[in-house]
């Protein structure tokens, strides 16, 4: 039998169509490096795979799982694989199914939170919860804390509910429930005592509402396993092999969960890179991976140092920067891709000069090197830095999108519809009930809601159930009418839920609650856009069998899932968001002391090491071209201040860098709006010559700034087609307009650079 060429889609041995296909274990090893191969075939006890950036760790994980199945060392239901995002979990599951077939669907491949939710759905009664408990998001948790603070007559302006909610979250990530938090507190610290009191009330409020917040999914899963030895043993016996991706990002609770589940068989494989641990602010503890060998002295350790993403020049720069850190697994990334171009460095006069130069550079890369917009990314340390960069992208006519702005599932209308869905699944969900009881407006204001809250507490019923007793709660006539309507519609929706699909239920929620009618009554572009969003939510619900399944999945959607690689625009994001992504061209801006590294890291060695890891992550996202910028002065907090170049720039060997600044005169660049109309002189993008050394391209006004546009005018764009003007400001070359196009949504336009005309009849 001749062996087929190896691919992720076809690794089957045997050629009889009538026999069940048998996976060929040897085929799974083809195309792997020696360290990758050793990681795939290792058996017997703990394994630490130190996977450098771009070293193919996902390939190793999926091949290891497939190899376990092909050799018969494990059956699919005996494997649990944990990742950090839904997107990563879905990708891993797809790859394994492609390798071994549908049998792999029996594996648990999920995020930590999804795995914990699955266990809690089956055994939440151990902790006194009902199966249909609700998951509170950060907004729900903060609202609940705020209500408690108001009940305690605390000044929410002096101490924000958000900070208290963050303190509670941090405590949970350290495995401290309310009682333990109070016990380990500082006895003389009134602030700690106050937070402990709020935490205790918050914990009780969640239990009463049959709800858990996001942190509780982890904390309660551990508590449940500790509370019931039989449940723990059942999971320990079932999962013969446990694999954890991105182990450097685990916190104390996640690490404890992994250790508990792996204690029986000890076949624990963790994959990660201490050099990419950048989530300390989310309680990630790099010591979990650094101390793995101490916890398991018999662990096999395999280093993946060959990078399949970047050029050697980029890797040499990253290696040089991260080598300054002390707390790490020492390694040196290398590649077969060759040296590639030198790193391009620009020293800007200020943030505006920086933004203009970056726009020039990106446009030249597009025109001269053929790098597509969606193959480019701009990184910055803090979100505040994006404003000037956005202005310059608009001015240059460069399409862009800011990643990790408002997510689809964070929009008001979506949160409203999902709150109704959650309340249908769990009638005791107080946060959801409070969110929607007066949405749309029913005359149930804060005073009426307070009365219902008091009545619910006095009679040991849920907040939503109290709406049935508006008269007993002494609501005003208007509020009583609204409460009756709310109670009626919730009863109707729950009755419908027995017969309707999740998609039909979302449609029913929009229709029966009046949310849809309220938006249509607004009769505005924004309102109709929101209706379209609700339609998209219904489409998403169509993928699920039950409303509970849909509500659960929506609670676990991650920020990183929003990135669409097919969009024709550059991506702008913080370096934290960039982790796990890659782009042929990357620009890292704002490389200045007090910005990157951040000001708070300058006096804290641990923080500084994290900032250096963040720089390493940013550098290693680049595949072919890497551009770095800093400004000699920058406005921060309203004050113009001088800035020093980042120490990270000094740590990159000078022979790897082409400093363009000396050849670039300080000037204000100008652009035409369309890329095919760009005129200018510069060097070849791959040659290392300075792009900006030539004269600035000439201004070629489209004349749209002289059209005298007003709100309501119908216009036509050469590319986007017909639309309506929704906002106009500025005059002359500074004139801008917001236009909502029929097929492309709302665009912000600099009129002098926009091929725009008034529609006939306007």
HELIX and SHEET records of a PDB file:
HELIX    1   1 UNK A   25  UNK A   29  5                                   5    
HELIX    2   2 UNK A   34  UNK A   41  1                                   8    
HELIX    3   3 UNK A   57  UNK A   70  1                                  14    
HELIX    4   4 UNK A   76  UNK A   78  5                                   3    
HELIX    5   5 UNK A   86  UNK A  100  1                                  15    
HELIX    6   6 UNK A  102  UNK A  106  5                                   5    
HELIX    7   7 UNK A  112  UNK A  123  1                                  12    
HELIX    8   8 UNK A  124  UNK A  127  5                                   4    
HELIX    9   9 UNK A  138  UNK A  151  1                                  14    
HELIX   10  10 UNK A  161  UNK A  173  1                                  13    
HELIX   11  11 UNK A  178  UNK A  183  1                                   6    
HELIX   12  12 UNK A  190  UNK A  208  1                                  19    
HELIX   13  13 UNK A  214  UNK A  227  1                                  14    
HELIX   14  14 UNK A  229  UNK A  238  1                                  10    
HELIX   15  15 UNK A  247  UNK A  249  5                                   3    
HELIX   16  16 UNK A  252  UNK A  262  1                                  11    
HELIX   17  17 UNK A  274  UNK A  276  5                                   3    
HELIX   18  18 UNK A  280  UNK A  282  5                                   3    
HELIX   19  19 UNK A  287  UNK A  290  1                                   4    
HELIX   20  20 UNK A  292  UNK A  295  1                                   4    
HELIX   21  21 UNK A  312  UNK A  322  1                                  11    
HELIX   22  22 UNK A  351  UNK A  368  1                                  18    
HELIX   23  23 UNK A  373  UNK A  375  5                                   3    
HELIX   24  24 UNK A  383  UNK A  385  5                                   3    
HELIX   25  25 UNK A  386  UNK A  396  1                                  11    
HELIX   26  26 UNK A  408  UNK A  410  5                                   3    
HELIX   27  27 UNK A  412  UNK A  425  1                                  14    
HELIX   28  28 UNK A  430  UNK A  436  1                                   7    
HELIX   29  29 UNK A  446  UNK A  458  1                                  13    
HELIX   30  30 UNK A  463  UNK A  466  1                                   4    
HELIX   31  31 UNK A  467  UNK A  469  5                                   3    
HELIX   32  32 UNK A  477  UNK A  496  1                                  20    
HELIX   33  33 UNK A  502  UNK A  512  1                                  11    
HELIX   34  34 UNK A  515  UNK A  522  1                                   8    
HELIX   35  35 UNK A  525  UNK A  541  1                                  17    
HELIX   36  36 UNK A  547  UNK A  555  1                                   9    
HELIX   37  37 UNK A  559  UNK A  562  5                                   4    
HELIX   38  38 UNK A  575  UNK A  578  1                                   4    
HELIX   39  39 UNK A  599  UNK A  603  5                                   5    
HELIX   40  40 UNK A  605  UNK A  619  1                                  15    
HELIX   41  41 UNK A  647  UNK A  650  1                                   4    
HELIX   42  42 UNK A  654  UNK A  656  5                                   3    
HELIX   43  43 UNK A  661  UNK A  663  5                                   3    
HELIX   44  44 UNK A  675  UNK A  677  5                                   3    
HELIX   45  45 UNK A  704  UNK A  706  5                                   3    
HELIX   46  46 UNK A  732  UNK A  734  5                                   3    
HELIX   47  47 UNK A  751  UNK A  753  5                                   3    
SHEET    1   A 2 UNK A  12  UNK A  13  0                                        
SHEET    2   A 2 UNK A  22  UNK A  23 -1                                        
SHEET    1   B 6 UNK A 108  UNK A 111  0                                        
SHEET    2   B 6 UNK A  79  UNK A  83  1                                        
SHEET    3   B 6 UNK A 241  UNK A 244  1                                        
SHEET    4   B 6 UNK A 268  UNK A 272  1                                        
SHEET    5   B 6 UNK A  47  UNK A  51  1                                        
SHEET    6   B 6 UNK A 300  UNK A 304  1                                        
SHEET    1   C 2 UNK A 134  UNK A 136  0                                        
SHEET    2   C 2 UNK A 211  UNK A 213  1                                        
SHEET    1   D 7 UNK A 400  UNK A 402  0                                        
SHEET    2   D 7 UNK A 570  UNK A 574  1                                        
SHEET    3   D 7 UNK A 376  UNK A 380  1                                        
SHEET    4   D 7 UNK A 583  UNK A 588  1                                        
SHEET    5   D 7 UNK A 622  UNK A 631  1                                        
SHEET    6   D 7 UNK A 343  UNK A 348  1                                        
SHEET    7   D 7 UNK A 657  UNK A 659  1                                        
SHEET    1   E 2 UNK A 633  UNK A 636  0                                        
SHEET    2   E 2 UNK A 639  UNK A 642 -1                                        
SHEET    1   F 5 UNK A 745  UNK A 750  0                                        
SHEET    2   F 5 UNK A 736  UNK A 741 -1                                        
SHEET    3   F 5 UNK A 721  UNK A 729 -1                                        
SHEET    4   F 5 UNK A 714  UNK A 717 -1                                        
SHEET    5   F 5 UNK A 756  UNK A 758 -1                                        
END                                                                             
